Amino acid sequence: MNLINMDVIVGGTTWESNPSDLPRRSQADLELEGQRYFMLLLMINSYSQYLFLNEFTAFL
């Protein structure tokens, strides 16, 4: 009996025992993270526009 079979019997989740035991991220998690990054980009964009307009109107 080799170490890989022993690991499966014990119930470990190493990559050698069973690759499908690795935690996978669901589609909903990926979509939520994408929405978070998109909102962060929108906030940075709007704040940079606000700073630019604030500096631009200071010279008028």
C-alpha positions, 0 to 999 in steps of 0.5 A: 500500500503506497502513501497515496492510497493511505491518504485516500483512506485517511481522508486527506485532501492532497492533490495526489489523492483526488484532484476533484477534492480541491475547492473550486470557486463557484460561478456566483463567487466569480460574478460577485468578485467581478461586480466588486472590481467593477464597482471599485473601478467606477468609484476610482473613475468618478473620483478622478473625474471629480478631482479633475473638474475641481482642479479645472474649475479652480482656474476659471 
